[in-house]
Amino acid sequence: MEIYFKLFEVLFPVFFIIAIGYYLGKKNPKLDTDFITNFAGNIGSPAMVFYAITTTGISFSIFVEYFWYSLILIIGFSFIGIIFLKFLKKDIVTELPPFILPNTGNMGLPLCLFAYGNQGLGIAATISSLVILFHFTLGVFLASKKLELNLLLKSPPVYAIIVSVLFLFFEIEVPVFLVNTTMMLTYAAIFLILMSLGIALTRFKVFSFKSAFISSIGRVIIGPVIGFILIKYFNLSGFAAGVLLIQCSMPSAVLTYLVGSMYSSKEVVDSIASMIVVSTIMSFITVPITIFFALKYFY
């Protein structure tokens, strides 16, 4: 029975805040979320990355290890995405991002934090850091079919990753004032980003439920299966394995829609939006199952 209470403690805060955002979005369809977007992108996310990587007890070697595991996972997600898109007869290039880039930041970080504490947050941030880098490199390349590195250079979270890695590599002790500041910004960002996810669910439309449902199976059901195979292959254990499994179960990232809307056709963007909505809704069922499994076998 204890594991069910733990599961409730992990899921309730995240889903409750998403529900708050959904309620506010329904109540006021014209609610301006520009502040949340600007805060999260320029201040909240960089602070979250720095705090999670440098203050949660992970070492440089662990960061590098799970960074490589994340890369292997994304390659696996890519193969699954190609198979699903080929079956659905869709554009394999422009519609691949929502398969390979899960919502490891907005949704994954708080879930891993509540499941495994600060250590879990550190591993989760390591995985999320690669996903962030891919959003502004591989994600843009697939959406536009051309590489634009200037977006990477303009991204504050990318610089936060670089600074964080330098702190880990040189074993620099983070000043208390910086720990306290980034901690406050981290929790503020988690709340606002989860709320914005709820608001986004009221605005994205599902244009083809059948297609989005089939695609979402590849993201929220096959995703954790790939994670479990990786865990078994490399004989991973403990909370770090649990975090990796949880991050693999996340739905498609909202950022894939934002990047797609900048570069892809309306038909592709509509398809991505549909997959984000359906995979997120499906994750309300699949994620609790995955977290239950993670808490039971990887703790």
C-alpha positions in Angstrom: 0.0 0.0 0.0 2.9 2.4 0.7 3.9 2.5 -3.0 0.4 3.7 -3.9 0.7 6.6 -1.5 4.1 7.4 -3.0 2.6 7.3 -6.5 -0.1 9.6 -5.4 2.4 12.0 -3.9 4.4 12.1 -7.1 1.5 12.5 -9.5 -1.0 14.7 -7.7 1.1 18.0 -7.7 2.0 17.7 -11.4 -1.4 16.8 -12.7 -3.2 19.3 -10.3 -1.1 22.2 -11.6 -1.7 21.1 -15.2 -5.4 21.1 -14.4 -5.2 24.6 -13.0 -3.7 25.7 -16.3 -6.4 23.9 -18.3 -9.1 25.5 -16.1 -7.7 29.0 -16.7 -7.3 28.4 -20.4 -10.9 27.3 -20.7 -12.1 30.2 -18.6 -10.2 32.7 -20.6 -9.3 31.5 -24.1 -7.4 34.8 -24.7 -5.2 34.4 -21.6 -1.8 35.9 -22.5 1.0 33.4 -21.9 3.8 35.4 -23.4 5.1 36.2 -19.9 5.4 32.5 -19.0 7.1 31.7 -22.4 9.6 34.5 -22.0 10.3 33.7 -18.3 10.6 30.0 -18.9 12.8 30.3 -21.9 15.1 33.1 -20.8 15.3 32.7 -17.0 13.4 29.8 -15.5 14.7 27.0 -17.7 18.4 28.1 -17.5 18.1 28.4 -13.7 16.4 25.0 -13.5 19.2 23.3 -15.6 21.9 24.9 -13.6 20.3 24.1 -10.2 19.5 20.5 -11.2 22.9 19.7 -12.6 25.2 21.4 -10.1 23.4 21.1 -6.7 21.9 17.7 -6.7 25.0 15.6 -6.1 25.7 14.2 -9.5 29.3 14.0 -10.7 30.8 14.9 -14.1 31.2 11.2 -14.9 27.6 10.4 -14.1 26.5 13.4 -16.3 28.5 12.1 -19.2 27.3 8.5 -18.7 23.6 9.5 -18.8 24.2 12.0 -21.5 25.3 9.1 -23.7 22.4 6.9 -22.6 20.1 9.7 -23.6 21.7 9.9 -27.1 21.2 6.1 -27.5 17.5 6.5 -26.5 16.9 9.3 -29.0 18.4 7.1 -31.7 16.0 4.4 -30.7 13.1 6.8 -30.7 14.1 7.9 -34.2 13.9 4.4 -35.6 10.5 3.9 -34.0 9.3 7.3 -35.4 10.5 6.4 -38.9 8.6 3.1 -38.8 5.4 4.7 -37.6 5.6 7.6 -40.0 6.3 5.2 -42.9 3.3 3.1 -41.9 1.1 6.3 -41.7 2.6 7.5 -45.0 3.6 10.9 -43.6 6.7 13.1 -44.1 9.4 11.2 -42.2 11.6 14.2 -41.9 9.4 17.1 -40.7 7.1 15.0 -38.5 9.8 13.1 -36.7 10.6 15.6 -33.9 7.5 14.8 -31.6 8.6 11.1 -31.7 12.3 11.8 -30.7 11.9 14.8 -28.4 9.8 14.0 -25.3 8.6 16.5 -22.7 11.5 15.7 -20.4 11.7 19.3 -19.1 8.2 20.7 -18.5 6.7 17.4 -17.3 9.6 15.0 -16.7 11.7 17.1 -14.3 9.0 17.7 -11.7 7.9 14.1 -11.9 11.4 12.8 -11.3 11.9 15.3 -8.6 8.9 14.1 -6.6 9.7 10.5 -7.3 13.4 10.5 -6.4 14.2 13.8 -4.8 17.1 16.1 -5.7 19.3 13.2 -7.0 16.5 12.2 -9.3 16.3 15.8 -10.5 20.0 15.8 -11.3 19.8 12.7 -13.6 16.5 14.0 -15.1 18.2 17.3 -16.0 21.1 15.4 -17.6 18.7 13.6 -19.9 16.7 16.8 -20.5 19.9 18.8 -21.4 20.5 16.6 -24.4 16.8 17.0 -25.5 17.2 20.8 -25.1 20.3 20.8 -27.4 18.4 18.7 -29.9 15.4 21.0 -30.0 17.6 23.8 -31.3 19.8 21.7 -33.6 18.2 18.4 -34.9 14.6 19.7 -34.2 15.2 22.8 -36.3 17.0 20.9 -39.0 14.2 18.4 -39.4 11.5 21.1 -39.4 13.3 23.4 -41.8 15.4 20.8 -43.6 18.4 23.1 -43.0 20.7 23.6 -40.0 20.5 27.0 -38.2 23.1 27.1 -35.5 22.3 30.8 -34.7 19.3 29.6 -32.8 21.5 27.4 -30.6 23.7 30.4 -29.9 20.7 32.5 -28.9 19.3 29.9 -26.5 19.9 30.7 -22.7 19.4 27.1 -21.6 22.3 26.0 -23.9 24.6 28.4 -22.0 23.3 27.2 -18.7 24.2 23.6 -19.8 27.7 24.7 -20.7 28.3 26.6 -17.4 26.8 23.7 -15.4 29.2 21.2 -17.1 32.1 23.4 -16.3 31.1 23.5 -12.7 30.9 19.7 -12.6 34.2 19.2 -14.5 36.3 21.5 -12.4 34.3 20.5 -9.2 33.6 24.1 -8.4 31.5 24.6 -5.3 28.4 26.6 -6.1 28.0 29.7 -3.9 25.1 29.6 -1.4 23.5 32.7 -2.8 23.5 31.2 -6.3 22.0 27.9 -5.0 19.2 29.8 -3.2 18.5 32.0 -6.2 18.4 29.2 -8.8 16.3 27.0 -6.4 13.6 29.7 -6.1 13.6 30.3 -9.9 13.5 26.5 -10.5 10.3 26.0 -8.4 8.7 29.1 -9.9 9.5 27.8 -13.4 8.1 24.3 -12.7 4.8 25.8 -11.5 4.5 28.2 -14.5 5.6 25.7 -17.1 3.2 23.0 -15.9 0.4 25.5 -15.9 1.2 26.7 -19.4 1.1 23.0 -20.5 -2.5 22.9 -19.2 -3.3 26.1 -21.0 -1.7 24.8 -24.2 -4.0 21.7 -24.1 -7.0 24.0 -24.4 -5.6 25.7 -27.6 -4.1 22.9 -29.6 -6.7 21.1 -31.8 -6.7 17.4 -32.8 -7.1 17.3 -36.6 -6.8 13.5 -37.1 -7.4 11.5 -33.9 -6.7 8.1 -35.5 -3.4 9.2 -36.9 -2.4 11.1 -33.7 -3.4 8.1 -31.5 -1.3 5.7 -33.5 1.7 8.1 -33.4 1.2 8.6 -29.7 1.6 4.9 -29.1 5.1 5.2 -30.4 5.8 8.0 -28.0 4.2 7.0 -24.6 4.1 3.2 -24.9 7.0 2.2 -27.1 9.1 5.0 -25.6 9.4 3.4 -22.1 9.8 0.0 -23.6 13.0 1.2 -25.3 14.1 2.7 -22.0 13.6 -0.6 -20.2 15.6 -2.4 -22.9 18.4 0.1 -22.4 18.3 -0.4 -18.6 18.5 -4.2 -19.0 21.2 -4.1 -21.6 23.5 -1.8 -19.6 22.4 -3.5 -16.3 21.4 -0.1 -14.8 19.8 0.0 -11.3 18.6 2.3 -8.6 17.0 5.7 -8.8 19.0 6.7 -11.9 17.4 3.8 -13.9 14.0 4.8 -12.6 14.5 8.4 -13.7 15.6 7.2 -17.2 12.5 5.0 -17.5 10.2 7.9 -16.4 11.8 10.3 -18.9 11.3 7.8 -21.7 7.6 7.7 -21.0 7.0 11.5 -21.4 4.6 12.7 -24.1 5.7 14.8 -27.1 7.3 18.2 -26.2 5.3 21.4 -26.8 8.5 23.0 -28.1 8.3 20.7 -31.2 5.1 22.6 -32.1 6.7 26.0 -31.6 9.7 25.0 -33.8 7.5 23.4 -36.4 5.2 26.5 -36.6 8.3 28.5 -37.5 9.5 26.3 -40.4 7.0 23.6 -41.4 3.8 23.6 -43.5 0.4 24.0 -41.8 -0.4 20.4 -42.5 2.7 19.2 -40.6 2.2 21.7 -37.8 -1.4 20.5 -37.3 -0.2 16.9 -37.2 2.4 17.8 -34.6 -0.2 19.7 -32.5 -2.5 16.7 -32.7 0.2 14.3 -31.5 1.1 16.6 -28.6 -2.5 16.8 -27.3 -3.2 13.0 -27.7 0.1 11.8 -26.4 -0.2 14.2 -23.3 -3.8 12.9 -22.6 -2.6 9.3 -23.1 0.3 10.0 -20.7 -2.2 10.7 -17.9 -2.8 6.9 -18.0 0.6 5.5 -19.1 2.9 7.7 -17.0 1.4 6.6 -13.6 1.9 3.0 -14.7 5.5 3.7 -15.7 6.2 5.6 -12.4 4.6 2.7 -10.4 6.9 0.3 -12.1 9.9 2.6 -11.6 9.2 3.1 -7.9 8.7 -0.6 -7.3 11.8 -1.9 -9.1 14.2 1.0 -9.3 14.6 2.7 -5.9 
